[in-house]
Amino acid sequence: MSEQPEPSGSLTGYPLRAFVICFASLTFASMDQALFGYAVPAIREEFGVPLETIGWIFAVSFAIAGATIAGIGVVTDRIGRKIVLMASTVASSIFVTLHAVAPTALVLGVFRTLGYAAGGLQVPVAGTIVVEESPARFRGVLTGILQTGYPLGWFLASLLAAPVLGRWGWRPMFLIGLISIPFTIVIWKYLRETQRFKTHRSALEDAEIASREPAKLRHIFAPDLRRVTIVLFLGEFLHVAAYGGSAFYLPTYFVESRGFSIEQSTLLVGAAYGIGAIGYILSSFVGEFWMRRRNVIVIWSWLGAALFLCLIWATSSIASIVVVYGLVTMFFYGTTAVKFTFLAEHFPTRVRATGVGFSGAFAINLGLAIGPLGASYAIGWLGWDAAFSFFVAIPLFLSGLVFLTLESRPSGVEVEEIAT
């Protein structure tokens, strides 16, 4: 049975509703995960741990989360997108909230690992839903705007966290994680399973092979997908290793290297993410209507690398930091708005969540594991500025080179046509 395309190219009705629900879900998940980054300076002070220990907490949590998310991608292609999105929302909120009662740095690391493993599922699952429900002409735009949930989550977290950090400390701040749980009711009541997934499962059931279907992880390494899977994985890994080596430490960098207070640092980073959300929208429109997505990824990555070097070496005042950091998030981080769509379009429906889970989520979490860990040691050896230059700018530039080796595919085409 062939996969059914969208019945129309309209943005109204259910496609828009599915997008709004997934956008809100991803924003809440990002808000929950951002809290840890803002709390790092206070956590280090309370537990008396060096930056390298924080690096190991990041490394272990992201590595375990990456493996978990890759496996859940297979499960998502078997049991459905909606149920996994609901479970992710509840589990992430619970484990993030438990940060507030962690008695030791080790227990805190465990809660961080479990919370991020659950929350990290939002990216491939919500993204897959939007890719499969969006009209072809607007798929890149909607999927790109969906990714703005990430910087907006950081921005929202900064607004909520800064006053709590300043008055009550880091532990009560994690109670913000409870906000996400009621949203599960909205997902359950107003989101439905995607038609493409139901059509695919129906075809398997008609052939009476659904219960005997083999694990799909090996399918993305079949001869027709192997090279694409590996190149997408490598490009994503390098990009996110650069991100992980910088984003989670910038609040601490502004406190320890630039001399700002923890409240100032939190609001400064949050403001930059708020500005950067514009870049996510910009890149998604450029990739959909004016330039092919691959080319946007390459150009945005190289511009992001140059702007990041400018942030580290050429800014001094709060105003200059906010402006340049905002531009960094627009291009460096904003590349994500195009990358997810570009990646998802390379895999057919039968293995889309699996492919996104491996080449996307697993690569992301492996990069987030290695990037912060390497940067934490490099900061001790080289100092903040040199470490950021070597462990952020260079991997980001190389990521653009890797993506440049992939075919530049057209936008506005049904995902079945592109994937084949």
C-alpha positions in Angstrom: 0.0 0.0 0.0 1.5 3.4 -0.9 1.8 6.2 1.5 -0.8 8.8 1.3 0.1 12.5 0.8 -1.6 15.3 2.6 -5.1 15.9 1.2 -4.4 19.6 0.6 -1.7 22.3 0.9 -3.6 24.3 3.5 -2.0 25.4 6.7 -5.4 25.6 8.4 -7.2 22.9 10.3 -5.4 19.9 11.9 -1.9 20.4 10.4 -1.7 23.8 12.2 -3.1 22.3 15.4 -0.5 19.5 15.4 2.2 22.0 14.8 1.1 24.2 17.8 0.9 21.2 20.1 4.3 19.9 19.1 5.8 23.5 19.3 4.5 23.9 22.9 5.7 20.5 23.9 9.2 21.1 22.6 9.3 24.5 24.2 8.4 23.1 27.6 11.0 20.4 27.3 13.7 22.9 26.4 12.7 25.1 29.3 13.1 22.1 31.7 16.5 21.2 30.3 17.8 24.8 30.3 17.4 25.1 34.1 20.5 22.9 34.7 22.7 25.2 32.5 21.6 28.3 34.5 22.2 26.5 37.8 25.8 25.3 37.1 27.6 28.2 38.9 25.4 27.7 42.0 25.7 23.9 41.9 29.5 24.1 41.7 29.5 26.4 44.7 27.3 24.2 46.9 28.9 20.9 46.1 32.4 22.3 45.7 33.0 20.4 42.4 35.4 21.5 39.6 34.2 22.3 36.1 35.5 18.9 34.9 33.0 17.2 37.2 30.2 19.2 35.6 31.7 18.1 32.2 31.4 14.5 33.2 27.8 15.0 34.4 27.0 16.4 30.9 29.0 13.6 29.2 27.4 10.7 30.9 23.9 12.1 30.8 24.1 12.9 27.1 25.8 9.6 26.1 23.1 7.5 27.9 20.4 9.7 26.6 21.7 9.4 23.1 21.6 5.6 23.2 18.2 5.6 24.8 16.7 8.0 22.2 18.2 6.0 19.3 16.5 2.9 20.7 13.2 4.7 21.3 13.3 5.9 17.7 12.8 2.2 16.7 10.0 1.9 19.3 8.4 5.1 17.9 8.2 3.6 14.4 6.5 0.5 15.9 4.0 1.9 18.5 3.4 5.4 17.3 4.5 9.0 17.8 1.7 10.3 20.1 2.2 7.9 23.0 5.9 8.4 23.0 5.5 12.2 23.1 3.1 11.9 26.1 5.4 9.6 28.0 8.4 11.9 27.3 6.6 15.0 28.6 5.6 13.4 31.9 9.0 11.6 32.6 11.0 14.7 31.7 9.1 16.9 34.1 9.3 14.5 37.0 13.0 13.9 36.8 13.8 17.6 36.2 11.8 18.5 39.3 13.7 15.9 41.4 16.9 17.9 40.8 15.6 20.1 43.7 16.1 17.4 46.3 19.4 15.8 45.1 21.5 15.3 48.2 24.8 14.9 46.3 26.4 15.7 42.9 26.2 12.0 42.0 22.5 11.8 42.6 22.1 15.1 40.7 23.9 13.6 37.8 21.5 10.6 37.8 18.5 12.9 37.8 20.1 14.9 35.0 20.7 11.8 32.9 17.1 10.5 33.4 15.6 13.9 32.8 17.5 14.6 29.6 17.0 11.1 28.2 13.2 11.7 28.6 13.1 15.3 27.4 15.5 14.7 24.5 12.8 12.5 22.9 10.8 15.6 22.1 13.1 16.6 19.3 12.9 13.5 17.0 9.3 12.6 17.9 7.7 16.1 17.7 9.8 16.8 14.6 8.6 13.6 12.9 5.0 14.4 13.6 5.3 17.9 12.1 7.2 16.5 9.0 4.5 13.9 8.4 1.5 16.2 9.0 2.7 19.4 7.2 1.7 20.3 3.6 4.8 19.8 1.4 5.1 23.4 0.4 5.3 24.6 4.1 7.0 21.5 5.6 10.4 23.2 5.9 8.9 26.4 7.4 6.8 24.6 10.0 9.6 22.2 11.0 12.0 25.1 11.1 9.8 27.3 13.3 9.2 24.2 15.5 12.9 24.3 16.4 12.5 27.8 17.8 11.0 26.0 20.7 14.5 25.3 21.8 15.8 29.0 22.2 12.4 30.1 23.4 12.6 27.4 26.1 15.9 28.8 27.2 14.5 32.3 27.1 11.4 31.3 29.1 13.6 29.5 31.6 15.7 32.5 32.1 12.7 34.7 32.9 11.4 32.2 35.5 14.8 31.1 36.9 16.6 34.5 37.4 14.3 35.8 40.2 14.2 32.4 41.9 18.0 32.0 41.7 18.6 35.4 43.2 16.1 35.0 46.1 15.9 31.3 47.0 18.8 29.6 45.2 19.0 26.8 42.6 17.0 24.1 44.3 13.5 25.8 44.2 14.2 26.8 40.6 13.8 23.2 39.5 10.2 23.1 40.7 9.5 25.0 37.4 9.7 21.6 35.8 6.2 20.8 37.1 4.7 23.3 34.7 4.9 20.8 31.8 2.9 17.9 33.3 -0.6 19.4 32.7 0.2 19.9 29.1 0.1 16.1 28.6 -3.7 16.3 28.8 -3.6 18.6 25.7 -1.5 16.1 23.8 -3.8 13.2 24.7 -7.0 15.1 23.8 -6.1 17.1 20.7 -3.2 15.3 19.0 -3.8 12.2 16.8 -1.4 9.7 15.4 -0.1 10.7 12.0 -1.9 9.3 8.9 1.4 8.3 7.3 2.3 6.1 10.3 -1.2 4.6 10.4 -1.1 3.8 6.7 2.3 2.2 7.1 1.2 0.1 10.1 -2.0 -0.9 8.3 0.0 -2.2 5.3 2.1 -4.3 7.7 -0.9 -5.7 9.5 -2.6 -6.6 6.2 0.4 -8.6 5.3 0.3 -10.2 8.8 4.0 -9.4 9.5 3.7 -6.6 12.0 4.4 -8.8 15.0 7.4 -10.4 13.3 8.9 -7.2 11.8 12.7 -7.2 12.6 14.4 -4.4 14.4 14.8 -1.4 12.1 18.1 0.1 13.2 19.9 -2.0 10.7 17.6 -0.8 7.9 19.1 2.7 7.9 22.5 1.1 7.1 21.1 -0.7 4.1 23.1 0.0 0.9 20.7 2.7 -0.3 20.8 4.6 3.0 24.2 3.8 4.5 26.2 6.7 3.2 23.5 9.3 3.9 23.0 7.9 7.5 26.8 8.2 8.2 27.3 11.6 6.7 24.3 13.1 8.4 25.4 11.6 11.7 29.0 13.0 11.4 27.8 16.5 10.3 25.3 16.6 13.1 27.8 15.3 15.7 30.4 18.0 14.8 27.8 20.7 14.9 26.4 19.7 18.3 29.8 19.0 19.8 30.6 22.7 19.0 27.3 23.7 20.6 27.8 21.5 23.7 31.3 22.9 24.2 29.9 26.4 24.5 26.2 26.8 25.3 26.1 25.0 28.6 29.2 26.8 29.9 28.4 30.4 28.7 26.3 31.2 31.8 29.4 30.1 33.9 31.8 31.9 31.5 30.0 35.2 31.9 30.2 34.8 35.7 33.7 33.5 36.1 35.5 35.1 33.2 33.5 38.3 32.5 32.6 39.1 36.1 28.8 39.3 35.8 26.5 38.2 38.6 24.6 34.9 38.2 21.3 36.8 37.7 22.9 39.1 35.1 24.4 36.1 33.3 21.1 34.2 33.3 19.2 37.2 31.9 21.9 37.9 29.3 21.9 34.4 28.0 18.1 34.3 28.0 18.0 37.6 26.0 20.4 36.3 23.4 18.3 33.2 22.9 15.2 35.3 22.6 16.9 37.3 19.8 18.2 34.1 18.3 14.7 32.7 17.8 14.4 35.1 14.9 17.3 33.3 13.2 15.5 30.0 13.4 12.5 31.4 11.6 14.7 33.2 9.1 16.7 30.1 8.2 13.6 28.0 7.8 12.1 30.6 5.3 15.3 30.9 3.4 15.7 27.1 3.2 12.2 26.7 2.0 11.7 29.6 -0.5 15.1 31.1 -1.5 17.9 28.6 -1.0 18.2 24.9 -0.8 18.4 23.6 2.8 21.9 22.1 2.4 23.4 25.4 1.3 21.7 27.2 4.2 23.2 24.7 6.7 26.7 25.2 5.3 26.6 29.0 5.1 24.9 29.4 8.5 27.5 27.2 10.1 30.4 29.1 8.8 28.8 32.5 9.7 28.1 31.1 13.1 31.7 30.1 13.6 33.0 33.6 12.7 30.4 35.3 14.9 31.3 33.1 17.9 35.0 34.0 17.6 33.8 37.6 17.6 31.8 37.1 20.7 34.7 35.6 22.6 37.5 37.9 21.4 35.9 41.2 20.4 33.1 42.1 22.9 33.3 43.8 26.2 30.0 45.7 27.1 26.7 44.0 28.0 25.2 45.6 24.9 27.8 44.3 22.5 27.6 40.8 24.1 23.8 40.7 23.7 24.0 41.8 20.1 26.8 39.5 19.0 25.5 36.6 21.1 22.1 37.1 19.6 23.6 36.9 16.1 25.5 33.7 17.2 22.2 32.1 18.2 20.6 33.2 14.9 23.2 31.5 12.7 25.1 28.9 14.8 22.1 27.6 16.7 19.5 28.6 14.1 21.0 26.1 11.7 18.9 23.5 13.6 15.8 24.9 12.0 17.0 23.6 8.6 19.0 20.6 9.7 16.1 18.7 11.2 14.0 19.0 8.0 16.9 18.2 5.8 17.7 15.1 7.9 14.1 13.8 8.1 13.6 14.2 4.4 16.4 11.7 3.7 14.5 8.8 5.3 11.2 7.0 4.2 8.3 6.8 6.5 9.0 3.2 7.5 12.3 4.2 9.1 11.9 8.0 9.5 11.8 8.1 13.3 14.6 5.5 13.4 16.8 7.6 11.1 16.1 10.8 12.9 16.7 9.1 16.2 20.1 7.8 15.1 21.6 10.4 12.7 19.8 13.2 14.6 19.2 12.5 18.3 22.0 10.0 18.9 24.5 12.2 17.1 23.2 15.2 19.0 23.6 13.5 22.4 27.0 12.0 21.6 28.1 15.5 20.5 26.6 17.0 23.7 28.5 14.3 25.7 31.9 14.9 24.1 31.7 18.6 23.5 31.2 19.8 27.1 33.6 17.2 28.5 36.4 18.1 26.2 35.8 21.8 26.7 35.8 21.5 30.5 39.4 20.1 30.4 40.5 22.5 27.7 39.3 25.5 29.8 41.6 24.3 32.6 44.5 23.9 30.2 44.1 26.8 27.8 41.7 29.3 29.5 38.2 30.2 28.5 38.9 32.1 25.2 41.4 29.7 23.6 39.4 26.6 24.6 36.2 28.0 23.1 38.1 28.9 19.9 39.5 25.3 19.4 36.5 23.3 20.7 33.7 25.4 19.2 34.7 27.3 16.1 36.7 24.6 14.5 34.2 21.7 14.8 31.4 24.1 13.6 33.4 24.9 10.5 34.1 21.2 9.8 30.4 20.4 10.2 29.7 22.8 7.3 32.2 21.0 5.2 30.7 17.6 5.9 27.2 18.7 5.0 28.6 20.2 1.8 29.3 16.6 0.6 25.6 15.7 0.5 23.3 16.3 -2.4 21.4 19.6 -2.5 17.8 18.5 -2.7 14.8 20.7 -3.7 12.3 22.0 -1.1 8.5 21.8 -1.4 8.4 18.2 -2.6 6.5 15.4 -0.9 8.7 13.5 1.6 8.1 10.2 -0.2 9.6 11.7 -3.5 12.6 13.2 -1.7 13.4 10.1 0.4 13.4 7.9 -2.7 
